[in-house]
Amino acid sequence: MSELDQIVQLQLTRGSTPVETASFQIPGILATFTNFSERTRTYTDIDGVGEDFRTTDPVYIIASKLFGQSTVGAVPPSIVVGRRQVDTVNGSVTVQNSTPYTVTINGTTYSFTSDASATAIEIIAGLDTAVGTSPVGVTFTDNLDGTFTVGPTVAGTPWSFRASPNITLANATPTESYADAEVAMNEDNGTWYALFTDTHVQADVVALSNVIVAQRKIFGTSSQDAAVITTGTTDVAAVLSAASAGRTYGVYLPTADTEYPEAAWAGSQLAYTPGSNDWDFKRAVGVTVSKLSDTARVNLRNKNMNMYTRVGGVNIFQDGNMFDASPIDEVIGIDWLYARLQEGIYFRLINSLKIPMTNPGLVIIENEIRSVLSQAEANGLIDRGWNVTTPDVLDIPENMRAARTAGVFKFNARLAGSIRKIQVTGFLSV
């Protein structure tokens, strides 16, 4: 120890430990595929997605909608892609002479080059020989008819399988439901907030909506079912509206199954600070506008189903609501407020030697609440004039104080909302 160290002795401790904060800007895509073996992967641009998926794959198309809205909105900083387990893939080939055929199993590529008089049976046999027995845990089977079957030796085991464009792949029906896959995806990487999927099948959509309702996340879907624009009561919009699915929003579009308008809409809006934007009246890139009759519009609104239409010469999404008629931006804003209050108070707890059960100690918690509410006001989520009520320590029941529970803090605030309709009354005279 130096002489100075003996005279001036210092012990420095890092002032605070950060806590993980929830993001409301990151979309998640859940799809059925075998392109990678991990349960999830994170991508920061469409080029990264293109390294793992073909441009015709649903994952790539949805990701392109999310990342492709820079000219009409704010683009998400990243996306999380989740995998639904597939245990069997069936394959066939496009027969070409003197052409290489490749399959990639768990990251290892196997190749066979056809001869000058190729046949499908010959090509599959060549691939089978190339693969051999080397892929541990995966079985490649030549069906001896110009097709093959491949899958994990033990069902449910993580694995990956990709093939060159001259090989056509078809997934067998997965045994894992979309709802179970969403739970697994969330457990592996729960940083995403808004979910989108490669399915618009009503049963799958309803099941996912039922899972999302118990989470502080949202789910976007769409439908091209003509029954949605009628007074029918059994279509997906009618069912979700009747269930008041408050964390799911839908869009009617005749081209929904190929254009995924729900993802394009979110791609232009999610990256904005919660409270600063209304999803109504917003534009999108890569979505074909619907031509709807007044009757169809009424029917859609009666089912809380949004639409993408042309109004005043501009193509826009209407109406910006969940299936329980709650504004999408309001749901996101409340989730943001919940997360930031929880994070702020927890941050104070873990970075204090202790917060005493005294009135000054309670004020420490009050100040965290006020800080978050101030930010909410600055974001445009709540109006000015909010207030916080802090309990007096002597008014907290003794059994609560003994359990070190700091009573009940209360605040009152008015959601700022947004203007969607305007009424003007004019009087003209001569």
C-alpha positions in Angstrom: 0.0 0.0 0.0 1.3 3.4 -1.0 1.8 6.2 1.6 -1.1 8.1 0.0 -3.3 5.0 0.3 -2.5 4.9 4.0 -3.4 8.6 4.5 -6.6 8.7 2.3 -8.3 5.3 2.3 -11.2 5.0 -0.2 -13.8 2.3 -0.8 -15.9 2.9 -3.9 -19.1 1.0 -4.6 -20.9 1.1 -7.9 -23.9 3.4 -7.3 -26.7 1.5 -8.7 -27.7 -1.8 -10.3 -29.8 -1.5 -13.5 -33.0 -3.5 -13.9 -34.3 -5.0 -17.1 -36.8 -2.8 -18.7 -39.6 -4.0 -20.9 -39.6 -2.9 -24.6 -42.7 -2.1 -26.5 -41.0 -1.7 -29.8 -40.1 -5.3 -30.6 -42.4 -7.6 -32.7 -42.4 -11.3 -32.5 -43.1 -13.7 -35.4 -44.3 -17.2 -34.6 -44.3 -19.7 -37.5 -44.0 -23.3 -38.4 -40.6 -24.1 -39.9 -37.3 -26.0 -39.5 -34.9 -23.3 -40.7 -33.0 -23.2 -37.4 -33.0 -25.4 -34.3 -33.1 -22.8 -31.6 -36.6 -21.9 -30.3 -36.0 -18.2 -31.2 -33.6 -15.9 -33.1 -33.4 -12.2 -33.1 -32.9 -10.1 -36.3 -32.1 -6.4 -36.7 -32.8 -6.1 -40.4 -34.4 -7.9 -43.3 -31.0 -9.0 -44.7 -30.4 -11.1 -41.6 -33.8 -12.8 -42.1 -33.0 -13.4 -45.7 -29.9 -15.4 -44.7 -32.2 -18.0 -43.0 -35.4 -17.9 -45.0 -36.4 -17.8 -48.7 -38.2 -14.6 -49.8 -41.3 -16.7 -50.4 -41.4 -18.0 -46.8 -44.1 -16.5 -44.6 -41.5 -15.5 -42.0 -39.6 -13.4 -44.5 -42.8 -11.9 -45.9 -44.0 -10.9 -42.4 -40.6 -9.6 -41.5 -40.5 -7.5 -44.7 -43.8 -5.9 -43.6 -42.4 -5.1 -40.2 -39.0 -3.7 -41.4 -40.4 -2.1 -44.6 -42.4 0.9 -43.2 -39.7 3.5 -42.9 -41.4 5.9 -45.4 -44.6 6.0 -43.4 -43.6 5.4 -39.8 -40.9 4.3 -37.3 -39.3 0.9 -37.9 -38.8 -1.6 -35.1 -35.2 -1.9 -33.9 -35.3 -5.7 -34.0 -37.7 -8.7 -34.3 -37.8 -12.0 -32.6 -38.7 -15.1 -34.7 -40.0 -18.1 -32.8 -40.2 -21.7 -34.1 -43.2 -24.0 -33.9 -41.9 -27.6 -33.6 -42.1 -29.7 -36.8 -41.2 -33.4 -36.5 -41.6 -34.5 -40.1 -40.7 -32.8 -43.4 -41.6 -34.4 -46.8 -39.5 -33.5 -49.8 -39.5 -33.9 -53.6 -37.2 -32.6 -56.3 -37.5 -30.6 -59.5 -35.5 -32.9 -61.9 -32.6 -31.1 -63.6 -29.7 -32.6 -65.4 -26.1 -32.0 -64.1 -27.4 -29.9 -61.2 -26.3 -29.9 -57.6 -28.9 -30.6 -54.9 -28.2 -29.8 -51.3 -29.8 -30.4 -47.9 -28.6 -28.8 -44.6 -29.3 -30.8 -41.5 -28.4 -29.2 -38.1 -26.1 -26.8 -39.9 -24.2 -29.4 -41.9 -24.7 -29.4 -45.7 -24.9 -32.6 -47.8 -24.8 -32.5 -51.7 -25.4 -34.6 -54.7 -25.0 -33.6 -58.3 -27.4 -35.2 -60.8 -26.0 -36.8 -64.1 -27.0 -36.0 -67.7 -30.1 -38.2 -67.5 -31.4 -37.5 -64.1 -34.5 -38.9 -62.5 -36.1 -38.0 -59.2 -35.4 -41.5 -57.8 -31.8 -41.2 -58.7 -31.5 -37.8 -57.1 -33.1 -38.8 -53.8 -31.0 -41.9 -53.7 -27.9 -39.8 -54.2 -28.9 -37.4 -51.4 -29.6 -40.4 -49.1 -26.1 -41.7 -49.7 -24.6 -38.3 -49.1 -26.4 -37.8 -45.9 -25.7 -41.4 -44.7 -25.8 -41.8 -40.9 -23.8 -38.7 -40.0 -26.7 -36.4 -38.7 -27.0 -37.4 -35.0 -30.6 -37.5 -33.9 -32.1 -37.0 -37.4 -33.3 -39.6 -39.8 -33.3 -39.1 -43.6 -35.5 -41.7 -45.4 -35.6 -42.4 -49.1 -39.2 -43.4 -49.9 -37.9 -45.1 -53.1 -40.5 -43.2 -55.2 -38.7 -39.9 -55.9 -39.6 -38.4 -52.5 -38.0 -38.4 -49.1 -39.0 -37.9 -45.4 -36.8 -36.4 -42.8 -37.2 -35.7 -39.1 -35.8 -35.9 -35.6 -35.3 -39.5 -34.3 -37.0 -38.5 -31.1 -40.1 -36.4 -31.6 -40.0 -32.9 -30.1 -36.2 -32.7 -30.3 -34.8 -29.4 -31.6 -33.4 -29.8 -35.1 -33.0 -27.8 -38.3 -33.5 -28.7 -42.0 -33.1 -26.6 -45.1 -32.8 -27.4 -48.8 -31.7 -25.8 -52.1 -34.5 -24.1 -54.1 -34.8 -27.1 -56.5 -36.1 -29.2 -53.6 -39.7 -28.7 -52.5 -40.4 -29.2 -48.8 -43.7 -29.7 -47.1 -44.2 -29.9 -43.3 -46.3 -32.7 -41.9 -48.9 -31.5 -39.5 -47.1 -30.4 -36.3 -48.0 -32.0 -33.0 -47.2 -28.8 -31.2 -50.1 -26.3 -31.1 -49.5 -22.6 -31.8 -50.6 -21.8 -28.3 -48.0 -24.2 -26.8 -45.4 -22.8 -29.2 -46.1 -19.3 -28.1 -45.5 -20.2 -24.5 -42.2 -21.9 -25.4 -41.2 -18.9 -27.5 -42.0 -16.5 -24.6 -40.0 -18.6 -22.1 -37.0 -18.6 -24.4 -37.1 -14.9 -25.3 -39.8 -12.7 -23.9 -38.4 -9.4 -25.1 -41.0 -9.1 -27.9 -44.3 -7.3 -27.3 -46.5 -7.7 -30.4 -47.1 -11.2 -31.8 -47.7 -12.1 -35.5 -48.0 -15.5 -37.0 -48.0 -17.3 -40.3 -51.5 -18.6 -39.7 -54.9 -17.0 -40.2 -56.8 -20.2 -39.4 -59.6 -19.3 -37.1 -59.0 -22.0 -34.5 -55.3 -21.1 -34.3 -56.0 -17.4 -34.0 -58.6 -17.8 -31.3 -56.3 -20.1 -29.3 -53.4 -17.6 -29.5 -55.7 -14.8 -28.5 -56.7 -16.8 -25.5 -53.1 -17.2 -24.5 -52.1 -13.6 -25.1 -55.0 -12.2 -23.0 -53.2 -13.5 -19.9 -49.9 -11.7 -20.8 -48.9 -8.1 -21.0 -48.5 -8.4 -24.8 -50.7 -7.9 -27.8 -51.5 -10.0 -30.9 -52.3 -8.9 -34.4 -54.1 -10.9 -37.0 -56.1 -10.4 -40.2 -58.7 -12.2 -42.3 -59.8 -12.4 -45.9 -62.9 -14.4 -45.1 -65.8 -12.7 -46.9 -68.0 -13.7 -43.9 -66.2 -11.1 -41.8 -67.9 -8.2 -43.7 -71.3 -9.7 -43.2 -73.6 -9.8 -40.1 -72.5 -13.4 -39.5 -71.7 -14.5 -36.0 -69.3 -17.4 -36.5 -66.4 -15.8 -38.3 -63.1 -15.0 -36.5 -64.0 -11.3 -36.1 -67.4 -12.1 -34.6 -66.0 -14.7 -32.3 -63.2 -12.5 -31.0 -65.4 -9.5 -30.6 -68.0 -11.5 -28.7 -65.2 -12.7 -26.4 -64.0 -9.0 -25.9 -60.5 -10.0 -26.8 -58.9 -6.9 -25.5 -55.3 -7.8 -26.4 -56.0 -8.8 -30.0 -56.6 -6.6 -33.0 -57.7 -7.7 -36.5 -57.7 -6.3 -40.0 -60.0 -7.3 -42.8 -58.3 -7.4 -46.2 -59.1 -9.5 -49.3 -55.4 -10.2 -49.7 -54.7 -10.8 -46.0 -53.1 -14.3 -46.4 -50.3 -13.1 -48.6 -49.9 -9.4 -47.4 -50.2 -9.7 -43.6 -51.6 -6.2 -43.1 -51.5 -6.6 -39.3 -47.7 -6.7 -39.4 -47.4 -3.8 -41.8 -49.5 -1.6 -39.5 -47.5 -2.5 -36.5 -44.3 -2.1 -38.4 -45.1 1.6 -38.8 -46.4 2.2 -35.3 -44.7 0.0 -32.6 -41.4 1.9 -32.6 -43.1 5.2 -31.4 -43.0 6.0 -27.7 -46.2 4.6 -26.1 -48.6 7.5 -25.6 -47.3 9.5 -28.5 -49.3 8.0 -31.4 -52.8 6.8 -32.3 -52.9 3.8 -34.7 -56.0 5.3 -36.5 -55.5 7.0 -39.8 -52.1 5.4 -40.5 -50.6 4.4 -43.8 -48.7 1.3 -44.8 -46.3 0.1 -47.5 -47.0 -3.2 -49.3 -50.7 -3.5 -48.5 -53.5 -3.5 -51.1 -56.4 -1.2 -50.2 -59.9 -2.6 -49.7 -62.9 -1.3 -51.6 -65.7 -1.6 -49.0 -69.4 -0.7 -49.2 -70.9 1.3 -46.4 -72.7 -1.8 -45.2 -69.4 -3.7 -45.0 -67.9 -0.9 -43.0 -70.8 -1.0 -40.6 -70.5 -4.7 -40.2 -66.8 -4.6 -39.6 -67.2 -1.9 -37.0 -69.9 -3.9 -35.2 -67.3 -6.6 -34.9 -64.5 -4.2 -33.9 -62.6 -5.3 -37.0 -60.2 -2.8 -38.5 -59.9 -2.1 -42.2 -57.4 -0.6 -44.7 -59.3 1.7 -47.0 -59.0 4.8 -49.2 -60.4 8.0 -47.6 -59.9 11.4 -49.1 -57.4 10.1 -51.6 -55.2 8.5 -48.9 -55.0 4.8 -48.1 -55.3 4.4 -44.3 -55.9 1.9 -41.5 -59.2 2.4 -39.6 -60.1 2.3 -36.7 -57.2 1.4 -34.5 -59.1 -0.7 -31.9 -58.8 -4.1 -30.2 -61.6 -6.6 -30.4 -63.1 -5.1 -27.2 -63.2 -1.7 -28.8 -60.2 -0.4 -26.7 -57.9 1.8 -28.7 -54.7 -0.1 -29.5 -52.5 2.8 -28.4 -54.3 2.9 -25.1 -53.6 -0.7 -24.3 -49.9 -0.3 -25.2 -49.7 2.9 -23.1 -51.2 1.3 -20.0 -48.8 -1.7 -20.4 -45.9 0.8 -20.6 -47.1 2.6 -17.5 -47.5 -0.7 -15.6 -44.0 -1.8 -16.6 -42.3 1.5 -15.8 -43.9 1.8 -12.4 -42.9 -1.7 -11.5 -39.4 -1.3 -12.8 -38.9 2.1 -11.1 -40.0 1.0 -7.7 -38.0 -2.3 -7.9 -34.9 -0.3 -9.0 -35.2 1.8 -5.8 -35.6 -1.3 -3.6 -32.6 -3.1 -4.9 -30.4 0.0 -4.9 -31.1 1.1 -1.3 -29.6 -0.4 1.9 -33.2 -0.2 3.0 -36.3 1.9 2.6 -37.5 2.6 6.2 -41.1 2.1 7.2 -41.5 5.8 7.9 -43.1 8.7 6.2 -39.8 9.8 4.7 -39.4 6.2 3.5 -42.8 6.2 1.9 -42.0 9.4 0.1 -39.1 7.6 -1.6 -41.6 5.3 -3.3 -43.9 8.2 -4.0 -41.2 10.0 -5.8 -40.6 7.0 -8.1 -44.4 7.0 -8.9 -44.3 10.7 -9.6 -41.2 10.3 -11.9 -43.0 7.7 -14.1 -46.2 9.7 -14.2 -44.2 12.8 -15.2 -42.7 10.8 -18.1 -46.2 9.5 -19.0 -47.4 13.1 -19.3 -44.4 14.1 -21.4 -45.1 11.1 -23.7 -48.6 12.2 -24.2 -50.2 9.2 -22.5 -51.8 11.1 -19.6 -53.1 14.7 -19.2 -51.7 17.2 -16.7 -53.4 17.4 -13.4 -52.6 13.9 -12.1 -52.0 13.4 -8.4 -50.5 10.8 -6.0 -51.7 9.9 -2.6 -49.2 8.4 -0.2 -50.4 6.6 3.0 -49.4 7.9 6.4 -47.2 5.3 8.1 -49.4 5.3 11.2 -52.5 4.7 9.0 -51.0 1.4 7.7 -52.5 -1.5 9.7 -50.0 -2.9 12.2 -50.1 -6.4 10.6 -49.1 -4.9 7.2 -46.2 -3.0 8.8 -45.1 -6.2 10.5 -45.2 -7.9 7.1 -43.2 -4.9 5.7 -46.0 -4.0 3.3 -46.1 -0.3 2.7 -49.8 0.3 2.5 -51.5 1.4 -0.7 -50.3 4.2 -2.8 -52.9 5.7 -5.1 -52.8 8.0 -8.1 -55.4 9.6 -10.3 -54.7 10.4 -13.9 -56.7 11.0 -17.0 -55.6 9.3 -20.2 -54.9 11.9 -22.8 -56.5 9.8 -25.6 -56.6 11.3 -29.1 -59.0 13.1 -31.4 -60.6 10.8 -34.1 -63.6 12.8 -35.0 -64.3 16.6 -35.2 -67.6 18.4 -35.2 -67.8 22.0 -36.6 -70.9 24.1 -36.5 -70.7 27.3 -38.7 -73.1 30.2 -39.1 -72.8 32.2 -42.3 -74.6 35.5 -42.9 -74.8 38.1 -45.7 
